[in-house]
Amino acid sequence: MNIELRVAKPEDCPRLLELITELAVYEKAPDEVTVTLEEFVEAGFGKNPVWKSFVAVDGQTIVGLALFYIRYSTWKGCRLYLEDFLVTESYRGKGIGKLLFDRVVQEAKERNFNGMNWQVLDWNTPGINFYDKYGAGYESEWLNASFTKEQLSNL
């Protein structure tokens, strides 16, 4: 196995969406991925890209991703927000997640961000154990709130 890390390209988007769907299945929310391929490509590679991703590649196959964007906190300033982080199931336990996560941390440092944020489900013990190795802190008092597109249109 010879894993290469690189920045995602537009032609990677169909595979990235496959991996994102795999993550949604793992997180017990398979029907929540509603973004179209066109929307996804435009958001990452259009006129005003909002996300960037590192991918882990074995030969010609993308086996992992770390997709992130800039989050601005009025309290803390610019921070990197890791939206999706996944290594496909058959490649887990081989150190690929560490390679990807370390690359994202390096990006945050290179861009002089004031920190990095992400979410992990409270039942995701493997994920929590992974982040614990880095000394991650967890916020217990904040609740996630959101509107769907339909809810927004009804407001």
VOPAGU-2260 file (C-alpha; in pm, 1 decimal, decimal comma):
REM VOPAGU-2260
SITE   aa  ch    i         X         Y         Z
SITE  MET   A    0       0,0       0,0       0,0
SITE  ASN   A    1     144,4     332,5    -111,3
SITE  ILE   A    2     -86,0     612,0       7,6
SITE  GLU   A    3     -51,9     954,3    -153,5
SITE  LEU   A    4    -206,9    1265,6       1,8
SITE  ARG   A    5    -311,5    1544,5    -228,9
SITE  VAL   A    6    -564,3    1825,2    -266,2
SITE  ALA   A    7    -895,6    1714,8    -416,3
SITE  LYS   A    8    -971,5    1800,3    -779,5
SITE  PRO   A    9   -1311,0    1853,4    -946,7
SITE  GLU   A   10   -1298,5    1510,3   -1107,9
SITE  ASP   A   11   -1271,6    1356,6    -757,3
SITE  CYS   A   12   -1616,3    1481,9    -656,5
SITE  PRO   A   13   -1820,8    1172,3    -750,3
SITE  ARG   A   14   -1591,5     957,0    -533,6
SITE  LEU   A   15   -1594,0    1214,7    -253,4
SITE  LEU   A   16   -1973,5    1202,8    -247,0
SITE  GLU   A   17   -1956,9     822,3    -228,1
SITE  LEU   A   18   -1732,6     853,1      77,0
SITE  ILE   A   19   -1954,7    1121,8     229,8
SITE  THR   A   20   -2250,9     886,7     185,6
SITE  GLU   A   21   -2048,8     608,2     350,3
SITE  LEU   A   22   -1990,0     843,4     643,5
SITE  ALA   A   23   -2361,3     925,5     661,7
SITE  VAL   A   24   -2444,6     554,0     673,7
SITE  TYR   A   25   -2188,4     506,9     953,6
SITE  GLU   A   26   -2345,5     799,7    1139,6
SITE  LYS   A   27   -2690,1     637,6    1099,5
SITE  ALA   A   28   -2818,7     917,4     875,3
SITE  PRO   A   29   -2803,8     777,5     518,9
SITE  ASP   A   30   -3092,3     991,9     391,4
SITE  GLU   A   31   -2937,2    1318,3     509,5
SITE  VAL   A   32   -2698,1    1354,7     212,9
SITE  THR   A   33   -2912,7    1560,8     -23,0
SITE  VAL   A   34   -2653,6    1775,5    -200,0
SITE  THR   A   35   -2634,2    1714,7    -573,8
SITE  LEU   A   36   -2306,6    1647,0    -751,3
SITE  GLU   A   37   -2345,8    1978,0    -936,2
SITE  GLU   A   38   -2395,4    2173,2    -611,2
SITE  PHE   A   39   -2100,8    1993,9    -452,7
SITE  VAL   A   40   -1865,5    2066,0    -744,7
SITE  GLU   A   41   -1974,9    2430,9    -761,7
SITE  ALA   A   42   -1922,1    2478,5    -386,9
SITE  GLY   A   43   -1571,3    2338,6    -405,6
SITE  PHE   A   44   -1448,4    2450,0    -745,5
SITE  GLY   A   45   -1683,2    2720,0    -877,2
SITE  LYS   A   46   -1646,2    3097,4    -877,7
SITE  ASN   A   47   -1648,1    3122,6    -498,2
SITE  PRO   A   48   -1521,7    2793,8    -354,3
SITE  VAL   A   49   -1615,5    2742,2       8,7
SITE  TRP   A   50   -1449,0    2408,7      84,2
SITE  LYS   A   51   -1117,9    2234,3      29,0
SITE  SER   A   52   -1033,0    1870,8      80,6
SITE  PHE   A   53    -727,7    1654,8     116,4
SITE  VAL   A   54    -766,3    1304,5     -18,0
SITE  ALA   A   55    -578,1     983,4      51,1
SITE  VAL   A   56    -520,0     784,7    -267,2
SITE  ASP   A   57    -413,0     422,7    -307,5
SITE  GLY   A   58    -315,4     380,1    -671,9
SITE  GLN   A   59    -608,7     538,3    -855,3
SITE  THR   A   60    -863,2     498,0    -574,1
SITE  ILE   A   61    -951,0     765,7    -320,6
SITE  VAL   A   62    -973,7     583,2      12,7
SITE  GLY   A   63   -1008,3     877,7     251,1
SITE  LEU   A   64   -1092,4    1244,5     273,8
SITE  ALA   A   65   -1066,7    1540,4     505,8
SITE  LEU   A   66   -1297,6    1820,1     387,2
SITE  PHE   A   67   -1282,2    2157,5     559,8
SITE  TYR   A   68   -1359,4    2526,3     532,8
SITE  ILE   A   69   -1288,0    2851,0     714,7
SITE  ARG   A   70   -1511,2    2929,8    1010,0
SITE  TYR   A   71   -1510,1    3274,7    1162,9
SITE  SER   A   72   -1568,5    3315,1    1534,8
SITE  THR   A   73   -1632,0    3663,2    1671,2
SITE  TRP   A   74   -1466,9    3542,5    1990,8
SITE  LYS   A   75   -1167,8    3359,6    1843,5
SITE  GLY   A   76   -1119,4    3478,5    1483,0
SITE  CYS   A   77   -1051,5    3252,5    1184,1
SITE  ARG   A   78   -1060,2    2881,4    1256,0
SITE  LEU   A   79   -1048,3    2575,1    1038,2
SITE  TYR   A   80   -1367,7    2368,1    1050,3
SITE  LEU   A   81   -1324,1    2000,8     962,2
SITE  GLU   A   82   -1662,1    1908,5     811,9
SITE  ASP   A   83   -1602,2    1551,9     696,5
SITE  PHE   A   84   -1321,0    1315,0     787,7
SITE  LEU   A   85   -1336,8     954,4     672,1
SITE  VAL   A   86   -1125,7     659,7     570,7
SITE  THR   A   87   -1324,1     394,7     384,8
SITE  GLU   A   88   -1392,8      92,4     602,0
SITE  SER   A   89   -1153,9    -153,6     435,7
SITE  TYR   A   90    -860,9      88,3     485,2
SITE  ARG   A   91    -919,7     175,6     850,6
SITE  GLY   A   92    -656,8      91,2    1109,9
SITE  LYS   A   93    -367,1     146,1     868,9
SITE  GLY   A   94    -264,3     497,5     977,3
SITE  ILE   A   95    -435,1     676,8     687,6
SITE  GLY   A   96    -662,8     875,8     918,6
SITE  LYS   A   97    -358,9    1000,8    1108,2
SITE  LEU   A   98    -194,7    1109,5     781,4
SITE  LEU   A   99    -505,7    1303,1     677,9
SITE  PHE   A  100    -570,5    1456,2    1019,0
SITE  ASP   A  101    -206,6    1561,1    1056,2
SITE  ARG   A  102    -224,2    1725,1     711,9
SITE  VAL   A  103    -532,0    1924,7     815,5
SITE  VAL   A  104    -359,1    2032,2    1137,5
SITE  GLN   A  105     -60,0    2141,0     927,2
SITE  GLU   A  106    -294,2    2344,8     703,0
SITE  ALA   A  107    -440,9    2522,0    1007,0
SITE  LYS   A  108     -90,4    2604,5    1129,1
SITE  GLU   A  109      33,0    2718,9     786,2
SITE  ARG   A  110    -264,8    2951,4     749,9
SITE  ASN   A  111    -214,1    3080,7    1104,1
SITE  PHE   A  112    -570,9    3000,5    1208,9
SITE  ASN   A  113    -661,8    3057,3    1571,2
SITE  GLY   A  114    -779,7    2699,5    1611,0
SITE  MET   A  115    -963,4    2408,7    1459,7
SITE  ASN   A  116   -1313,8    2272,4    1519,8
SITE  TRP   A  117   -1503,6    1957,2    1427,2
SITE  GLN   A  118   -1784,0    1740,3    1558,6
SITE  VAL   A  119   -1786,9    1378,4    1669,3
SITE  LEU   A  120   -2097,2    1186,6    1770,1
SITE  ASP   A  121   -2102,8    1098,3    2138,8
SITE  TRP   A  122   -2142,5     725,6    2059,5
SITE  ASN   A  123   -1851,3     718,3    1810,5
SITE  THR   A  124   -1599,6     559,7    2046,5
SITE  PRO   A  125   -1335,6     490,5    1777,2
SITE  GLY   A  126   -1352,4     854,2    1667,2
SITE  ILE   A  127   -1335,5     987,5    2022,4
SITE  ASN   A  128   -1041,2     758,3    2100,8
SITE  PHE   A  129    -864,0     886,8    1787,6
SITE  TYR   A  130    -914,3    1252,4    1885,6
SITE  ASP   A  131    -818,0    1181,0    2247,2
SITE  LYS   A  132    -469,9    1083,2    2122,5
SITE  TYR   A  133    -433,6    1444,4    2006,9
SITE  GLY   A  134    -556,7    1586,7    2337,8
SITE  ALA   A  135    -878,1    1724,2    2186,3
SITE  GLY   A  136   -1123,6    1912,7    2402,9
SITE  TYR   A  137   -1499,6    1854,5    2389,0
SITE  GLU   A  138   -1778,8    2105,7    2443,0
SITE  SER   A  139   -2070,8    1959,1    2633,9
SITE  GLU   A  140   -2288,2    2264,0    2686,6
SITE  TRP   A  141   -2343,1    2369,2    2322,6
SITE  LEU   A  142   -2633,3    2228,8    2122,2
SITE  ASN   A  143   -2627,9    2213,8    1743,1
SITE  ALA   A  144   -2914,9    2405,6    1584,2
SITE  SER   A  145   -3012,6    2417,9    1217,1
SITE  PHE   A  146   -3277,2    2495,8     956,5
SITE  THR   A  147   -3343,2    2284,6     647,7
SITE  LYS   A  148   -3385,1    2453,5     311,2
SITE  GLU   A  149   -3762,1    2395,8     343,0
SITE  GLN   A  150   -3770,0    2553,2     688,2
SITE  LEU   A  151   -3583,0    2855,9     560,3
SITE  SER   A  152   -3830,6    2901,1     276,6
SITE  ASN   A  153   -4117,1    2898,0     529,1
SITE  LEU   A  154   -3968,3    3170,3     747,3
